Amino acid sequence: MDEWIYFFKNAEIKNSFSAKGLKEAGEKLDEMKLNEKDAKEYKKYLKNLRDIASDQHTKMADAQDLINKGKEEERIETVLKLHNKGKSSEEIADLLDFSIEEVSQIIVNHINK
Protein backbone atom coordinates (compact mmCIF):
# COMPACT_ATOMS: atom_id res chain seq x y z
CA MET A 1 0.00 0.00 0.00
CA ASP A 2 2.85 2.38 0.84
CA GLU A 3 4.36 1.83 -2.60
CA TRP A 4 1.09 2.80 -4.29
CA ILE A 5 0.79 5.92 -2.15
CA TYR A 6 4.35 6.89 -3.04
CA PHE A 7 3.52 6.31 -6.71
CA PHE A 8 0.44 8.57 -6.54
CA LYS A 9 2.28 11.34 -4.70
CA ASN A 10 5.48 11.31 -6.75
CA ALA A 11 4.47 9.82 -10.10
CA GLU A 12 7.44 7.48 -10.00
CA ILE A 13 8.27 3.92 -9.09
CA LYS A 14 11.49 2.90 -7.37
CA ASN A 15 13.29 -0.22 -8.59
CA SER A 16 12.74 -1.88 -5.22
CA PHE A 17 8.92 -1.62 -5.44
CA SER A 18 7.05 -4.88 -5.89
CA ALA A 19 3.37 -4.10 -5.31
CA LYS A 20 0.99 -5.97 -7.60
CA GLY A 21 0.01 -3.94 -10.67
CA LEU A 22 2.40 -1.11 -9.90
CA LYS A 23 4.74 -1.91 -12.78
CA GLU A 24 1.84 -1.77 -15.27
CA ALA A 25 0.63 1.52 -13.77
CA GLY A 26 4.13 2.93 -14.15
CA GLU A 27 4.28 1.87 -17.79
CA LYS A 28 0.93 3.55 -18.43
CA LEU A 29 2.15 6.71 -16.70
CA ASP A 30 5.31 6.71 -18.82
CA GLU A 31 3.17 6.42 -21.93
CA MET A 32 0.94 9.27 -20.81
CA LYS A 33 4.00 11.51 -20.32
CA LEU A 34 5.06 11.17 -23.97
CA ASN A 35 4.57 14.09 -26.31
CA GLU A 36 2.15 13.60 -29.21
CA LYS A 37 4.82 12.60 -31.75
CA ASP A 38 6.50 10.12 -29.43
CA ALA A 39 3.14 8.71 -28.33
CA LYS A 40 2.19 8.12 -31.96
CA GLU A 41 5.52 6.39 -32.65
CA TYR A 42 5.15 4.27 -29.50
CA LYS A 43 1.65 3.18 -30.52
CA LYS A 44 2.98 2.32 -33.97
CA TYR A 45 5.77 0.30 -32.32
CA LEU A 46 3.26 -1.58 -30.14
CA LYS A 47 1.05 -2.30 -33.16
CA ASN A 48 4.08 -3.66 -35.00
CA LEU A 49 4.86 -5.95 -32.05
CA ARG A 50 1.26 -7.20 -31.99
CA ASP A 51 1.38 -7.82 -35.75
CA ILE A 52 4.61 -9.79 -35.39
CA ALA A 53 3.17 -11.83 -32.51
CA SER A 54 0.02 -12.53 -34.51
CA ASP A 55 2.05 -13.58 -37.53
CA GLN A 56 4.19 -15.90 -35.41
CA HIS A 57 1.09 -17.39 -33.78
CA THR A 58 -0.40 -18.07 -37.22
CA LYS A 59 2.84 -19.68 -38.41
CA MET A 60 2.97 -21.89 -35.31
CA ALA A 61 -0.63 -22.98 -35.82
CA ASP A 62 0.06 -23.73 -39.49
CA ALA A 63 3.15 -25.74 -38.55
CA GLN A 64 1.16 -27.72 -35.99
CA ASP A 65 -1.50 -28.43 -38.63
CA LEU A 66 1.19 -29.74 -40.98
CA ILE A 67 2.65 -31.93 -38.24
CA ASN A 68 -0.79 -33.34 -37.44
CA LYS A 69 -1.48 -33.95 -41.13
CA GLY A 70 1.86 -35.74 -41.48
CA LYS A 71 1.09 -37.95 -38.48
CA GLU A 72 -2.33 -38.81 -39.91
CA GLU A 73 -0.83 -39.65 -43.30
CA GLU A 74 1.76 -41.84 -41.57
CA ARG A 75 -1.01 -43.67 -39.67
CA ILE A 76 -2.91 -44.28 -42.90
CA GLU A 77 0.21 -45.41 -44.71
CA THR A 78 1.08 -47.88 -41.94
CA VAL A 79 -2.43 -49.35 -41.90
CA LEU A 80 -2.43 -49.75 -45.69
CA LYS A 81 1.04 -51.38 -45.72
CA LEU A 82 -0.05 -53.93 -43.14
CA HIS A 83 -3.32 -54.50 -45.00
CA ASN A 84 -1.43 -55.05 -48.27
CA LYS A 85 0.78 -57.61 -46.50
CA GLY A 86 -2.33 -59.62 -45.68
CA LYS A 87 -2.89 -58.60 -42.06
CA SER A 88 -6.50 -58.57 -40.92
CA SER A 89 -8.16 -55.45 -39.56
CA GLU A 90 -8.13 -57.02 -36.11
CA GLU A 91 -4.39 -57.73 -36.29
CA ILE A 92 -3.64 -54.20 -37.55
CA ALA A 93 -5.77 -52.66 -34.81
CA ASP A 94 -3.98 -54.76 -32.20
CA LEU A 95 -0.49 -54.00 -33.55
CA LEU A 96 -1.06 -50.24 -33.84
CA ASP A 97 -3.38 -49.81 -30.85
CA PHE A 98 -6.17 -48.49 -33.09
CA SER A 99 -9.82 -49.43 -32.93
CA ILE A 100 -11.03 -51.94 -35.50
CA GLU A 101 -13.44 -49.26 -36.74
CA GLU A 102 -10.53 -46.85 -37.40
CA VAL A 103 -8.61 -49.48 -39.33
CA SER A 104 -11.66 -50.56 -41.34
CA GLN A 105 -12.51 -46.92 -42.17
CA ILE A 106 -8.97 -46.25 -43.42
CA ILE A 107 -9.05 -49.36 -45.60
CA VAL A 108 -12.51 -48.59 -47.00
CA ASN A 109 -11.58 -44.96 -47.71
CA HIS A 110 -8.44 -46.05 -49.55
CA ILE A 111 -10.23 -48.67 -51.62
CA ASN A 112 -12.82 -46.07 -52.66
CA LYS A 113 -10.14 -43.69 -53.99
Secondary structure, DSSP 8 states (H G I E B T S, - for coil): -HHHHHHHHHS---TT---TTHHHHHHHHHHHTS-HHHHHHHHHHHHHHHHHHHHHHHHHHHHHHHHHHHHHHHHHHHHHHHHHTT--HHHHHHHHT--HHHHHHHHHHHHT-
